[in-house]
Amino acid sequence: MEFGLNFFPVMAPGSKSARQYYDETLRLSRLADTWGYEHVQTVEHYGSGYGGYSPDPVTLLTAMAMATTRIRITTGAVIPAFTHPLKLAGKLAMLDNLSGGRLDVGFGRGFLPDEFDWFGVPMAESRERFDEGLEACRRLWSEENVVFSGKFSSFGPVSLLPRPVQQPHPPIFVASATSPDSCATAGTAGYHLQVVPSVTSREQLTEMLSAYRSAWASAGHPAGGARIQIKYTCYVDTDGSEARERASLFENNYIEQMTGAIASWATTRSEAYPGYEKFIDKVKQYSFENSLRDNKVLAGTPEEVADRIAVVGDWFGDDLCVSLQFSPGYQEFEDSRRSLELFTERVMPEFTK
């Protein structure tokens, strides 16, 4: 089992400035680079306290790449529907060069109706735009004189510059929220996987991972070659009650910010997102105690957190890379740094030795 850092800025703008958040992100990234973590990653969101400080993950990840030397730099994820593939492939190829070939590219569909409205992109097209954008980027990275004729973009012949350092292209991840079918499609294609257990049930996530691993093997891809990132917020303290108190505060802050971001699902229906109109009801039923009980958040003493990760490994497999958010919401930097330090010294060795 490996571990990485996940940065998802979920906070009202008045609770912490963007400049302060970026500075703290870079400081934690430097520590993670020194302390043996596998990756750092961040999201793409717009216009709200739900991730809005990261409208361009490539920009923030470039700063992280310059602040580190060995840790992998991961998009978690970029949304092809919002960017022309020539621009997206070029930006990511630049980042692969600037990081010395440390880039992993996670692609996602997006799921917030307001973001699609702001970009003037119909949500019904999100799956097709995702598939087309990913394929265009893959070809631009790995081929020359590319002629591409898609439903949403056509270009060529063109040879992308710069060429990525990693050949034939940087490792590709697919972010999946709830769909076993999308996980199976990713496995068949030989792409890696990003999942978030907080938005699905244990049973559904087990089904998703089973579909992915089975499709990977059936397609003849190398055994042990699949990489699965699973994302959690993590609060560690020598006083377990203190860790859980902070966890309750900032997990409820996450729910508060998410509630605003998904409000438009109250009046939005899309065949491309079956069941998503129920998001608001699910969020209204949120209980921190239930989330902690179901191991959707990691909080407690180092020993308690290690026990929870062991259970996660039993449930979902010990081949995971656990992507941890140690800086949730507007939490004070010193609390985030201390949590990261305790995890590094007293939890991580239990799974990496």
PyMOL commands that set and color helices and strands:
alter all, ss='L'
color gray80, all
select helices_A, chain A and resi 13-15+18-34+57-67+80-82+85-98+113-119+123-142+180-189+197-199+202-218+240-261+263-266+276-284+288-293+302-316+333-347+349-352
alter helices_A, ss='H'
color red, helices_A
select strands_A, chain A and resi 2-7+39-42+72-78+103-107+146-149+154-158+172-176+192-195+228-236+298-300+320-325
alter strands_A, ss='S'
color yellow, strands_A
deselect
rebuild
show_as cartoon
